[in-house]
Amino acid sequence: MNADSPTLFRKFINLLLYGNFWIALGALSMLAQTSLIYRGQFQLDALGGFVFFGTLCLYAIHRIVGMSKAHEYFQLHRYAVITRYKSHIQIYAVVGGIGAAVSFFLLNTNTQLAIIFPGLLSLAYVLPVFGNKKRLRDLDDIKIFLVAGVWAWITVGLPAVTYEIGHPQGIVLTFIERFLFVFAITLPFDIRDLGVDGESAVQTIPRRIGVRRSKFLAGICLFGAMGCAVGCWWEFYYSVPILVAVSMTYLVSLGLVYLTRGDRNDYFFTGWMDGVLVFSGGMVWVVCG
């Protein structure tokens, strides 16, 4: 079994992962988690549509643009798959863009205003809008902070604005928790991309401090996220079952960080590491249901 002769099951997995449906589901799951914690319910609405379709569109564009900057790595599994399904990914980008645009105009004005800045940052992250065809992603050290910050805002800040959640201290703690969590699970991707970033001369945390220290830093962030969760429980924003659910997510993430190696099959990263986003929201859904 290889990338040149995929089985039907492998084709489905490739569609799910490299069509960016998995990461879009992860974003929706994180949004649902925040809503379940602070509202006790989650239902698909315009905000959920915007988060899902916006993520689908942005990650599709990111893959398409990234293909033009990684010529020496086309033999790697993920690039071979993306090349094979490039026309599909372009269609998903258009579908995602249309879905996000329609959802955007269905949102209230406050939410629309709250989307503008992180939306522009996200576009600048994936599109070569700077000199020498650079993206924000190609600037030294900045990409992981942008990813963590935008994800925290989209999945914590936007629902707080949209649903007028009246617990500012809890929202701040949850925002920090989400930032640390996403930061921690993004570091393994920087470990995976050491070669690609080296070709682009992009300085990332693993390139500066090494793989071992980067994994240690990810562990510290995960324990920091757990500490924020404990703080939310202490202040009665999280119930005991919710605290247990998110703590399990951080422990699973810690195990995956420990197992991270740059030479692992990309399914480990795009499937399992991204999968903890879905796992986390799913666990909270179970305990809140």
BAFIFI-293878 format. One record per residue (C-alpha): residue number from 1; residue in three letters; chain; x, y, z. Coordinates in nm, 3 decimals, decimal comma, always signed. Layout:
N
<r num="NUM" residuo="ALA" cadena="A" px="X" py="Y" pz="Z"/>
...
END
This chain:
289
<r num="1" residuo="MET" cadena="A" px="+0,000" py="+0,000" pz="+0,000"/>
<r num="2" residuo="ASN" cadena="A" px="+0,151" py="+0,334" pz="-0,100"/>
<r num="3" residuo="ALA" cadena="A" px="+0,062" py="+0,684" pz="-0,211"/>
<r num="4" residuo="ASP" cadena="A" px="+0,065" py="+0,575" pz="-0,578"/>
<r num="5" residuo="SER" cadena="A" px="-0,203" py="+0,306" pz="-0,538"/>
<r num="6" residuo="PRO" cadena="A" px="-0,433" py="+0,413" pz="-0,254"/>
<r num="7" residuo="THR" cadena="A" px="-0,716" py="+0,187" pz="-0,141"/>
<r num="8" residuo="LEU" cadena="A" px="-1,070" py="+0,318" pz="-0,114"/>
<r num="9" residuo="PHE" cadena="A" px="-1,024" py="+0,365" pz="+0,260"/>
<r num="10" residuo="ARG" cadena="A" px="-0,696" py="+0,550" pz="+0,206"/>
<r num="11" residuo="LYS" cadena="A" px="-0,867" py="+0,773" pz="-0,052"/>
<r num="12" residuo="PHE" cadena="A" px="-1,134" py="+0,857" pz="+0,204"/>
<r num="13" residuo="ILE" cadena="A" px="-0,872" py="+0,941" pz="+0,470"/>
<r num="14" residuo="ASN" cadena="A" px="-0,681" py="+1,155" pz="+0,220"/>
<r num="15" residuo="LEU" cadena="A" px="-1,002" py="+1,338" pz="+0,129"/>
<r num="16" residuo="LEU" cadena="A" px="-1,084" py="+1,397" pz="+0,496"/>
<r num="17" residuo="LEU" cadena="A" px="-0,736" py="+1,517" pz="+0,590"/>
<r num="18" residuo="TYR" cadena="A" px="-0,600" py="+1,687" pz="+0,279"/>
<r num="19" residuo="GLY" cadena="A" px="-0,936" py="+1,822" pz="+0,168"/>
<r num="20" residuo="ASN" cadena="A" px="-0,916" py="+2,008" pz="+0,501"/>
<r num="21" residuo="PHE" cadena="A" px="-1,249" py="+1,877" pz="+0,628"/>
<r num="22" residuo="TRP" cadena="A" px="-1,079" py="+1,730" pz="+0,937"/>
<r num="23" residuo="ILE" cadena="A" px="-0,920" py="+2,058" pz="+1,049"/>
<r num="24" residuo="ALA" cadena="A" px="-1,245" py="+2,244" pz="+0,971"/>
<r num="25" residuo="LEU" cadena="A" px="-1,429" py="+1,995" pz="+1,191"/>
<r num="26" residuo="GLY" cadena="A" px="-1,165" py="+2,059" pz="+1,458"/>
<r num="27" residuo="ALA" cadena="A" px="-1,236" py="+2,433" pz="+1,448"/>
<r num="28" residuo="LEU" cadena="A" px="-1,610" py="+2,369" pz="+1,472"/>
<r num="29" residuo="SER" cadena="A" px="-1,547" py="+2,130" pz="+1,761"/>
<r num="30" residuo="MET" cadena="A" px="-1,351" py="+2,395" pz="+1,953"/>
<r num="31" residuo="LEU" cadena="A" px="-1,629" py="+2,647" pz="+1,894"/>
<r num="32" residuo="ALA" cadena="A" px="-1,884" py="+2,393" pz="+2,019"/>
<r num="33" residuo="GLN" cadena="A" px="-1,672" py="+2,331" pz="+2,328"/>
<r num="34" residuo="THR" cadena="A" px="-1,679" py="+2,698" pz="+2,428"/>
<r num="35" residuo="SER" cadena="A" px="-2,053" py="+2,721" pz="+2,366"/>
<r num="36" residuo="LEU" cadena="A" px="-2,125" py="+2,406" pz="+2,565"/>
<r num="37" residuo="ILE" cadena="A" px="-1,917" py="+2,524" pz="+2,860"/>
<r num="38" residuo="TYR" cadena="A" px="-2,063" py="+2,873" pz="+2,886"/>
<r num="39" residuo="ARG" cadena="A" px="-2,413" py="+2,825" pz="+2,742"/>
<r num="40" residuo="GLY" cadena="A" px="-2,482" py="+2,459" pz="+2,808"/>
<r num="41" residuo="GLN" cadena="A" px="-2,578" py="+2,404" pz="+2,446"/>
<r num="42" residuo="PHE" cadena="A" px="-2,450" py="+2,416" pz="+2,092"/>
<r num="43" residuo="GLN" cadena="A" px="-2,644" py="+2,438" pz="+1,770"/>
<r num="44" residuo="LEU" cadena="A" px="-2,528" py="+2,492" pz="+1,415"/>
<r num="45" residuo="ASP" cadena="A" px="-2,583" py="+2,854" pz="+1,324"/>
<r num="46" residuo="ALA" cadena="A" px="-2,420" py="+3,128" pz="+1,116"/>
<r num="47" residuo="LEU" cadena="A" px="-2,114" py="+3,143" pz="+1,343"/>
<r num="48" residuo="GLY" cadena="A" px="-2,062" py="+2,767" pz="+1,317"/>
<r num="49" residuo="GLY" cadena="A" px="-2,098" py="+2,792" pz="+0,940"/>
<r num="50" residuo="PHE" cadena="A" px="-1,848" py="+3,074" pz="+0,921"/>
<r num="51" residuo="VAL" cadena="A" px="-1,591" py="+2,892" pz="+1,136"/>
<r num="52" residuo="PHE" cadena="A" px="-1,625" py="+2,564" pz="+0,944"/>
<r num="53" residuo="PHE" cadena="A" px="-1,629" py="+2,707" pz="+0,592"/>
<r num="54" residuo="GLY" cadena="A" px="-1,373" py="+2,977" pz="+0,670"/>
<r num="55" residuo="THR" cadena="A" px="-1,130" py="+2,716" pz="+0,802"/>
<r num="56" residuo="LEU" cadena="A" px="-1,196" py="+2,494" pz="+0,500"/>
<r num="57" residuo="CYS" cadena="A" px="-1,122" py="+2,782" pz="+0,263"/>
<r num="58" residuo="LEU" cadena="A" px="-0,811" py="+2,916" pz="+0,438"/>
<r num="59" residuo="TYR" cadena="A" px="-0,642" py="+2,578" pz="+0,479"/>
<r num="60" residuo="ALA" cadena="A" px="-0,718" py="+2,489" pz="+0,117"/>
<r num="61" residuo="ILE" cadena="A" px="-0,554" py="+2,813" pz="+0,002"/>
<r num="62" residuo="HIS" cadena="A" px="-0,264" py="+2,746" pz="+0,238"/>
<r num="63" residuo="ARG" cadena="A" px="-0,203" py="+2,405" pz="+0,080"/>
<r num="64" residuo="ILE" cadena="A" px="-0,225" py="+2,540" pz="-0,275"/>
<r num="65" residuo="VAL" cadena="A" px="+0,014" py="+2,830" pz="-0,210"/>
<r num="66" residuo="GLY" cadena="A" px="+0,245" py="+2,605" pz="-0,008"/>
<r num="67" residuo="MET" cadena="A" px="+0,288" py="+2,374" pz="-0,307"/>
<r num="68" residuo="SER" cadena="A" px="+0,468" py="+2,651" pz="-0,495"/>
<r num="69" residuo="LYS" cadena="A" px="+0,721" py="+2,690" pz="-0,214"/>
<r num="70" residuo="ALA" cadena="A" px="+0,824" py="+2,330" pz="-0,147"/>
<r num="71" residuo="HIS" cadena="A" px="+0,951" py="+2,194" pz="-0,480"/>
<r num="72" residuo="GLU" cadena="A" px="+1,221" py="+1,979" pz="-0,321"/>
<r num="73" residuo="TYR" cadena="A" px="+0,969" py="+1,795" pz="-0,106"/>
<r num="74" residuo="PHE" cadena="A" px="+0,714" py="+1,682" pz="-0,364"/>
<r num="75" residuo="GLN" cadena="A" px="+0,814" py="+1,321" pz="-0,305"/>
<r num="76" residuo="LEU" cadena="A" px="+0,685" py="+1,338" pz="+0,052"/>
<r num="77" residuo="HIS" cadena="A" px="+0,349" py="+1,170" pz="+0,113"/>
<r num="78" residuo="ARG" cadena="A" px="+0,144" py="+1,482" pz="+0,185"/>
<r num="79" residuo="TYR" cadena="A" px="+0,278" py="+1,674" pz="-0,114"/>
<r num="80" residuo="ALA" cadena="A" px="+0,216" py="+1,378" pz="-0,344"/>
<r num="81" residuo="VAL" cadena="A" px="-0,144" py="+1,358" pz="-0,224"/>
<r num="82" residuo="ILE" cadena="A" px="-0,201" py="+1,733" pz="-0,247"/>
<r num="83" residuo="THR" cadena="A" px="-0,057" py="+1,737" pz="-0,599"/>
<r num="84" residuo="ARG" cadena="A" px="-0,288" py="+1,454" pz="-0,706"/>
<r num="85" residuo="TYR" cadena="A" px="-0,596" py="+1,627" pz="-0,566"/>
<r num="86" residuo="LYS" cadena="A" px="-0,498" py="+1,988" pz="-0,630"/>
<r num="87" residuo="SER" cadena="A" px="-0,803" py="+2,056" pz="-0,849"/>
<r num="88" residuo="HIS" cadena="A" px="-1,029" py="+1,912" pz="-0,578"/>
<r num="89" residuo="ILE" cadena="A" px="-0,868" py="+2,132" pz="-0,313"/>
<r num="90" residuo="GLN" cadena="A" px="-0,922" py="+2,436" pz="-0,535"/>
<r num="91" residuo="ILE" cadena="A" px="-1,292" py="+2,351" pz="-0,554"/>
<r num="92" residuo="TYR" cadena="A" px="-1,308" py="+2,312" pz="-0,174"/>
<r num="93" residuo="ALA" cadena="A" px="-1,143" py="+2,653" pz="-0,136"/>
<r num="94" residuo="VAL" cadena="A" px="-1,416" py="+2,811" pz="-0,352"/>
<r num="95" residuo="VAL" cadena="A" px="-1,695" py="+2,624" pz="-0,172"/>
<r num="96" residuo="GLY" cadena="A" px="-1,547" py="+2,721" pz="+0,164"/>
<r num="97" residuo="GLY" cadena="A" px="-1,513" py="+3,084" pz="+0,059"/>
<r num="98" residuo="ILE" cadena="A" px="-1,874" py="+3,101" pz="-0,057"/>
<r num="99" residuo="GLY" cadena="A" px="-1,999" py="+2,931" pz="+0,259"/>
<r num="100" residuo="ALA" cadena="A" px="-1,795" py="+3,165" pz="+0,480"/>
<r num="101" residuo="ALA" cadena="A" px="-1,916" py="+3,474" pz="+0,291"/>
<r num="102" residuo="VAL" cadena="A" px="-2,283" py="+3,373" pz="+0,318"/>
<r num="103" residuo="SER" cadena="A" px="-2,241" py="+3,292" pz="+0,689"/>
<r num="104" residuo="PHE" cadena="A" px="-2,061" py="+3,621" pz="+0,750"/>
<r num="105" residuo="PHE" cadena="A" px="-2,353" py="+3,828" pz="+0,623"/>
<r num="106" residuo="LEU" cadena="A" px="-2,590" py="+3,635" pz="+0,849"/>
<r num="107" residuo="LEU" cadena="A" px="-2,393" py="+3,731" pz="+1,161"/>
<r num="108" residuo="ASN" cadena="A" px="-2,471" py="+4,031" pz="+1,380"/>
<r num="109" residuo="THR" cadena="A" px="-2,270" py="+4,349" pz="+1,333"/>
<r num="110" residuo="ASN" cadena="A" px="-2,060" py="+4,309" pz="+1,648"/>
<r num="111" residuo="THR" cadena="A" px="-1,946" py="+3,963" pz="+1,539"/>
<r num="112" residuo="GLN" cadena="A" px="-1,870" py="+4,086" pz="+1,187"/>
<r num="113" residuo="LEU" cadena="A" px="-1,651" py="+4,364" pz="+1,329"/>
<r num="114" residuo="ALA" cadena="A" px="-1,478" py="+4,115" pz="+1,560"/>
<r num="115" residuo="ILE" cadena="A" px="-1,393" py="+3,897" pz="+1,261"/>
<r num="116" residuo="ILE" cadena="A" px="-1,229" py="+4,160" pz="+1,041"/>
<r num="117" residuo="PHE" cadena="A" px="-0,883" py="+4,183" pz="+1,200"/>
<r num="118" residuo="PRO" cadena="A" px="-0,822" py="+3,810" pz="+1,262"/>
<r num="119" residuo="GLY" cadena="A" px="-0,967" py="+3,745" pz="+0,917"/>
<r num="120" residuo="LEU" cadena="A" px="-0,715" py="+3,979" pz="+0,754"/>
<r num="121" residuo="LEU" cadena="A" px="-0,433" py="+3,821" pz="+0,958"/>
<r num="122" residuo="SER" cadena="A" px="-0,543" py="+3,477" pz="+0,842"/>
<r num="123" residuo="LEU" cadena="A" px="-0,546" py="+3,582" pz="+0,477"/>
<r num="124" residuo="ALA" cadena="A" px="-0,202" py="+3,741" pz="+0,512"/>
<r num="125" residuo="TYR" cadena="A" px="-0,083" py="+3,416" pz="+0,670"/>
<r num="126" residuo="VAL" cadena="A" px="-0,170" py="+3,208" pz="+0,365"/>
<r num="127" residuo="LEU" cadena="A" px="-0,142" py="+3,459" pz="+0,077"/>
<r num="128" residuo="PRO" cadena="A" px="+0,194" py="+3,599" pz="-0,049"/>
<r num="129" residuo="VAL" cadena="A" px="+0,103" py="+3,964" pz="+0,007"/>
<r num="130" residuo="PHE" cadena="A" px="+0,450" py="+4,085" pz="+0,111"/>
<r num="131" residuo="GLY" cadena="A" px="+0,768" py="+4,144" pz="-0,087"/>
<r num="132" residuo="ASN" cadena="A" px="+0,945" py="+3,845" pz="-0,242"/>
<r num="133" residuo="LYS" cadena="A" px="+0,612" py="+3,659" pz="-0,236"/>
<r num="134" residuo="LYS" cadena="A" px="+0,629" py="+3,618" pz="+0,140"/>
<r num="135" residuo="ARG" cadena="A" px="+0,338" py="+3,540" pz="+0,368"/>
<r num="136" residuo="LEU" cadena="A" px="+0,312" py="+3,610" pz="+0,740"/>
<r num="137" residuo="ARG" cadena="A" px="+0,383" py="+3,239" pz="+0,775"/>
<r num="138" residuo="ASP" cadena="A" px="+0,725" py="+3,295" pz="+0,615"/>
<r num="139" residuo="LEU" cadena="A" px="+0,838" py="+3,554" pz="+0,873"/>
<r num="140" residuo="ASP" cadena="A" px="+1,069" py="+3,432" pz="+1,149"/>
<r num="141" residuo="ASP" cadena="A" px="+0,903" py="+3,296" pz="+1,465"/>
<r num="142" residuo="ILE" cadena="A" px="+0,569" py="+3,462" pz="+1,401"/>
<r num="143" residuo="LYS" cadena="A" px="+0,361" py="+3,183" pz="+1,253"/>
<r num="144" residuo="ILE" cadena="A" px="+0,299" py="+2,976" pz="+1,565"/>
<r num="145" residuo="PHE" cadena="A" px="+0,190" py="+3,281" pz="+1,767"/>
<r num="146" residuo="LEU" cadena="A" px="-0,047" py="+3,387" pz="+1,487"/>
<r num="147" residuo="VAL" cadena="A" px="-0,196" py="+3,039" pz="+1,462"/>
<r num="148" residuo="ALA" cadena="A" px="-0,252" py="+3,011" pz="+1,838"/>
<r num="149" residuo="GLY" cadena="A" px="-0,386" py="+3,366" pz="+1,871"/>
<r num="150" residuo="VAL" cadena="A" px="-0,628" py="+3,347" pz="+1,579"/>
<r num="151" residuo="TRP" cadena="A" px="-0,756" py="+3,003" pz="+1,682"/>
<r num="152" residuo="ALA" cadena="A" px="-0,813" py="+3,123" pz="+2,039"/>
<r num="153" residuo="TRP" cadena="A" px="-0,997" py="+3,432" pz="+1,918"/>
<r num="154" residuo="ILE" cadena="A" px="-1,213" py="+3,249" pz="+1,663"/>
<r num="155" residuo="THR" cadena="A" px="-1,312" py="+2,966" pz="+1,901"/>
<r num="156" residuo="VAL" cadena="A" px="-1,336" py="+3,162" pz="+2,228"/>
<r num="157" residuo="GLY" cadena="A" px="-1,356" py="+3,534" pz="+2,153"/>
<r num="158" residuo="LEU" cadena="A" px="-1,613" py="+3,515" pz="+1,872"/>
<r num="159" residuo="PRO" cadena="A" px="-1,866" py="+3,301" pz="+2,061"/>
<r num="160" residuo="ALA" cadena="A" px="-1,825" py="+3,532" pz="+2,362"/>
<r num="161" residuo="VAL" cadena="A" px="-1,914" py="+3,829" pz="+2,139"/>
<r num="162" residuo="THR" cadena="A" px="-2,186" py="+3,653" pz="+1,938"/>
<r num="163" residuo="TYR" cadena="A" px="-2,367" py="+3,492" pz="+2,228"/>
<r num="164" residuo="GLU" cadena="A" px="-2,298" py="+3,780" pz="+2,469"/>
<r num="165" residuo="ILE" cadena="A" px="-2,142" py="+3,551" pz="+2,729"/>
<r num="166" residuo="GLY" cadena="A" px="-2,129" py="+3,748" pz="+3,054"/>
<r num="167" residuo="HIS" cadena="A" px="-1,832" py="+3,586" pz="+3,226"/>
<r num="168" residuo="PRO" cadena="A" px="-1,531" py="+3,802" pz="+3,129"/>
<r num="169" residuo="GLN" cadena="A" px="-1,289" py="+3,645" pz="+3,378"/>
<r num="170" residuo="GLY" cadena="A" px="-1,381" py="+3,295" pz="+3,263"/>
<r num="171" residuo="ILE" cadena="A" px="-1,354" py="+3,393" pz="+2,896"/>
<r num="172" residuo="VAL" cadena="A" px="-1,006" py="+3,540" pz="+2,953"/>
<r num="173" residuo="LEU" cadena="A" px="-0,891" py="+3,224" pz="+3,130"/>
<r num="174" residuo="THR" cadena="A" px="-1,040" py="+3,006" pz="+2,856"/>
<r num="175" residuo="PHE" cadena="A" px="-0,879" py="+3,224" pz="+2,588"/>
<r num="176" residuo="ILE" cadena="A" px="-0,536" py="+3,177" pz="+2,749"/>
<r num="177" residuo="GLU" cadena="A" px="-0,606" py="+2,806" pz="+2,791"/>
<r num="178" residuo="ARG" cadena="A" px="-0,699" py="+2,771" pz="+2,423"/>
<r num="179" residuo="PHE" cadena="A" px="-0,396" py="+2,974" pz="+2,313"/>
<r num="180" residuo="LEU" cadena="A" px="-0,158" py="+2,752" pz="+2,511"/>
<r num="181" residuo="PHE" cadena="A" px="-0,328" py="+2,436" pz="+2,387"/>
<r num="182" residuo="VAL" cadena="A" px="-0,310" py="+2,532" pz="+2,019"/>
<r num="183" residuo="PHE" cadena="A" px="+0,047" py="+2,660" pz="+2,064"/>
<r num="184" residuo="ALA" cadena="A" px="+0,147" py="+2,323" pz="+2,212"/>
<r num="185" residuo="ILE" cadena="A" px="-0,006" py="+2,109" pz="+1,938"/>
<r num="186" residuo="THR" cadena="A" px="+0,131" py="+2,336" pz="+1,665"/>
<r num="187" residuo="LEU" cadena="A" px="+0,494" py="+2,292" pz="+1,776"/>
<r num="188" residuo="PRO" cadena="A" px="+0,502" py="+1,931" pz="+1,645"/>
<r num="189" residuo="PHE" cadena="A" px="+0,411" py="+2,064" pz="+1,300"/>
<r num="190" residuo="ASP" cadena="A" px="+0,711" py="+2,297" pz="+1,316"/>
<r num="191" residuo="ILE" cadena="A" px="+0,923" py="+1,992" pz="+1,404"/>
<r num="192" residuo="ARG" cadena="A" px="+0,780" py="+1,812" pz="+1,101"/>
<r num="193" residuo="ASP" cadena="A" px="+0,845" py="+2,115" pz="+0,879"/>
<r num="194" residuo="LEU" cadena="A" px="+1,207" py="+2,171" pz="+0,980"/>
<r num="195" residuo="GLY" cadena="A" px="+1,327" py="+2,081" pz="+0,630"/>
<r num="196" residuo="VAL" cadena="A" px="+1,066" py="+2,288" pz="+0,445"/>
<r num="197" residuo="ASP" cadena="A" px="+1,119" py="+2,590" pz="+0,670"/>
<r num="198" residuo="GLY" cadena="A" px="+1,492" py="+2,550" pz="+0,627"/>
<r num="199" residuo="GLU" cadena="A" px="+1,450" py="+2,570" pz="+0,250"/>
<r num="200" residuo="SER" cadena="A" px="+1,254" py="+2,893" pz="+0,297"/>
<r num="201" residuo="ALA" cadena="A" px="+1,506" py="+3,022" pz="+0,556"/>
<r num="202" residuo="VAL" cadena="A" px="+1,223" py="+3,061" pz="+0,809"/>
<r num="203" residuo="GLN" cadena="A" px="+1,336" py="+3,057" pz="+1,172"/>
<r num="204" residuo="THR" cadena="A" px="+1,093" py="+2,866" pz="+1,391"/>
<r num="205" residuo="ILE" cadena="A" px="+1,114" py="+2,764" pz="+1,756"/>
<r num="206" residuo="PRO" cadena="A" px="+1,242" py="+2,411" pz="+1,679"/>
<r num="207" residuo="ARG" cadena="A" px="+1,510" py="+2,556" pz="+1,450"/>
<r num="208" residuo="ARG" cadena="A" px="+1,622" py="+2,792" pz="+1,726"/>
<r num="209" residuo="ILE" cadena="A" px="+1,609" py="+2,570" pz="+2,034"/>
<r num="210" residuo="GLY" cadena="A" px="+1,601" py="+2,219" pz="+1,890"/>
<r num="211" residuo="VAL" cadena="A" px="+1,346" py="+1,939" pz="+1,887"/>
<r num="212" residuo="ARG" cadena="A" px="+1,391" py="+1,819" pz="+2,244"/>
<r num="213" residuo="ARG" cadena="A" px="+1,349" py="+2,162" pz="+2,400"/>
<r num="214" residuo="SER" cadena="A" px="+1,055" py="+2,237" pz="+2,171"/>
<r num="215" residuo="LYS" cadena="A" px="+0,877" py="+1,925" pz="+2,295"/>
<r num="216" residuo="PHE" cadena="A" px="+0,955" py="+2,030" pz="+2,653"/>
<r num="217" residuo="LEU" cadena="A" px="+0,808" py="+2,375" pz="+2,579"/>
<r num="218" residuo="ALA" cadena="A" px="+0,494" py="+2,213" pz="+2,436"/>
<r num="219" residuo="GLY" cadena="A" px="+0,462" py="+2,013" pz="+2,758"/>
<r num="220" residuo="ILE" cadena="A" px="+0,490" py="+2,328" pz="+2,968"/>
<r num="221" residuo="CYS" cadena="A" px="+0,216" py="+2,492" pz="+2,757"/>
<r num="222" residuo="LEU" cadena="A" px="-0,013" py="+2,192" pz="+2,803"/>
<r num="223" residuo="PHE" cadena="A" px="+0,034" py="+2,198" pz="+3,180"/>
<r num="224" residuo="GLY" cadena="A" px="-0,027" py="+2,574" pz="+3,167"/>
<r num="225" residuo="ALA" cadena="A" px="-0,351" py="+2,510" pz="+2,977"/>
<r num="226" residuo="MET" cadena="A" px="-0,448" py="+2,255" pz="+3,240"/>
<r num="227" residuo="GLY" cadena="A" px="-0,374" py="+2,513" pz="+3,509"/>
<r num="228" residuo="CYS" cadena="A" px="-0,610" py="+2,759" pz="+3,337"/>
<r num="229" residuo="ALA" cadena="A" px="-0,876" py="+2,487" pz="+3,327"/>
<r num="230" residuo="VAL" cadena="A" px="-0,830" py="+2,429" pz="+3,700"/>
<r num="231" residuo="GLY" cadena="A" px="-0,867" py="+2,804" pz="+3,751"/>
<r num="232" residuo="CYS" cadena="A" px="-1,193" py="+2,799" pz="+3,556"/>
<r num="233" residuo="TRP" cadena="A" px="-1,314" py="+2,510" pz="+3,772"/>
<r num="234" residuo="TRP" cadena="A" px="-1,209" py="+2,693" pz="+4,087"/>
<r num="235" residuo="GLU" cadena="A" px="-1,413" py="+2,995" pz="+3,979"/>
<r num="236" residuo="PHE" cadena="A" px="-1,710" py="+2,770" pz="+3,894"/>
<r num="237" residuo="TYR" cadena="A" px="-1,694" py="+2,822" pz="+3,517"/>
<r num="238" residuo="TYR" cadena="A" px="-1,606" py="+2,456" pz="+3,455"/>
<r num="239" residuo="SER" cadena="A" px="-1,783" py="+2,164" pz="+3,617"/>
<r num="240" residuo="VAL" cadena="A" px="-1,580" py="+1,867" pz="+3,738"/>
<r num="241" residuo="PRO" cadena="A" px="-1,675" py="+1,657" pz="+3,429"/>
<r num="242" residuo="ILE" cadena="A" px="-1,566" py="+1,939" pz="+3,197"/>
<r num="243" residuo="LEU" cadena="A" px="-1,236" py="+1,974" pz="+3,386"/>
<r num="244" residuo="VAL" cadena="A" px="-1,178" py="+1,598" pz="+3,350"/>
<r num="245" residuo="ALA" cadena="A" px="-1,266" py="+1,609" pz="+2,979"/>
<r num="246" residuo="VAL" cadena="A" px="-1,026" py="+1,889" pz="+2,889"/>
<r num="247" residuo="SER" cadena="A" px="-0,754" py="+1,744" pz="+3,115"/>
<r num="248" residuo="MET" cadena="A" px="-0,779" py="+1,415" pz="+2,927"/>
<r num="249" residuo="THR" cadena="A" px="-0,732" py="+1,608" pz="+2,604"/>
<r num="250" residuo="TYR" cadena="A" px="-0,414" py="+1,768" pz="+2,737"/>
<r num="251" residuo="LEU" cadena="A" px="-0,278" py="+1,435" pz="+2,857"/>
<r num="252" residuo="VAL" cadena="A" px="-0,346" py="+1,275" pz="+2,517"/>
<r num="253" residuo="SER" cadena="A" px="-0,179" py="+1,575" pz="+2,350"/>
<r num="254" residuo="LEU" cadena="A" px="+0,119" py="+1,541" pz="+2,581"/>
<r num="255" residuo="GLY" cadena="A" px="+0,159" py="+1,179" pz="+2,476"/>
<r num="256" residuo="LEU" cadena="A" px="+0,145" py="+1,273" pz="+2,108"/>
<r num="257" residuo="VAL" cadena="A" px="+0,401" py="+1,550" pz="+2,159"/>
<r num="258" residuo="TYR" cadena="A" px="+0,633" py="+1,298" pz="+2,325"/>
<r num="259" residuo="LEU" cadena="A" px="+0,593" py="+1,063" pz="+2,025"/>
<r num="260" residuo="THR" cadena="A" px="+0,663" py="+1,339" pz="+1,772"/>
<r num="261" residuo="ARG" cadena="A" px="+0,945" py="+1,282" pz="+1,526"/>
<r num="262" residuo="GLY" cadena="A" px="+1,009" py="+1,469" pz="+1,206"/>
<r num="263" residuo="ASP" cadena="A" px="+1,017" py="+1,145" pz="+1,004"/>
<r num="264" residuo="ARG" cadena="A" px="+0,674" py="+1,022" pz="+1,110"/>
<r num="265" residuo="ASN" cadena="A" px="+0,408" py="+0,962" pz="+0,847"/>
<r num="266" residuo="ASP" cadena="A" px="+0,206" py="+1,279" pz="+0,796"/>
<r num="267" residuo="TYR" cadena="A" px="-0,108" py="+1,098" pz="+0,913"/>
<r num="268" residuo="PHE" cadena="A" px="+0,040" py="+1,128" pz="+1,264"/>
<r num="269" residuo="PHE" cadena="A" px="+0,036" py="+1,507" pz="+1,237"/>
<r num="270" residuo="THR" cadena="A" px="-0,260" py="+1,585" pz="+1,011"/>
<r num="271" residuo="GLY" cadena="A" px="-0,465" py="+1,299" pz="+1,153"/>
<r num="272" residuo="TRP" cadena="A" px="-0,377" py="+1,255" pz="+1,520"/>
<r num="273" residuo="MET" cadena="A" px="-0,237" py="+1,594" pz="+1,622"/>
<r num="274" residuo="ASP" cadena="A" px="-0,519" py="+1,784" pz="+1,450"/>
<r num="275" residuo="GLY" cadena="A" px="-0,753" py="+1,516" pz="+1,577"/>
<r num="276" residuo="VAL" cadena="A" px="-0,712" py="+1,625" pz="+1,940"/>
<r num="277" residuo="LEU" cadena="A" px="-0,919" py="+1,933" pz="+1,848"/>
<r num="278" residuo="VAL" cadena="A" px="-1,207" py="+1,706" pz="+1,752"/>
<r num="279" residuo="PHE" cadena="A" px="-1,143" py="+1,483" pz="+2,052"/>
<r num="280" residuo="SER" cadena="A" px="-1,154" py="+1,772" pz="+2,295"/>
<r num="281" residuo="GLY" cadena="A" px="-1,485" py="+1,911" pz="+2,173"/>
<r num="282" residuo="GLY" cadena="A" px="-1,627" py="+1,559" pz="+2,154"/>
<r num="283" residuo="MET" cadena="A" px="-1,531" py="+1,485" pz="+2,514"/>
<r num="284" residuo="VAL" cadena="A" px="-1,693" py="+1,806" pz="+2,638"/>
<r num="285" residuo="TRP" cadena="A" px="-2,001" py="+1,725" pz="+2,429"/>
<r num="286" residuo="VAL" cadena="A" px="-2,026" py="+1,384" pz="+2,598"/>
<r num="287" residuo="VAL" cadena="A" px="-1,999" py="+1,516" pz="+2,954"/>
<r num="288" residuo="CYS" cadena="A" px="-2,236" py="+1,807" pz="+2,886"/>
<r num="289" residuo="GLY" cadena="A" px="-2,490" py="+1,584" pz="+2,716"/>
END
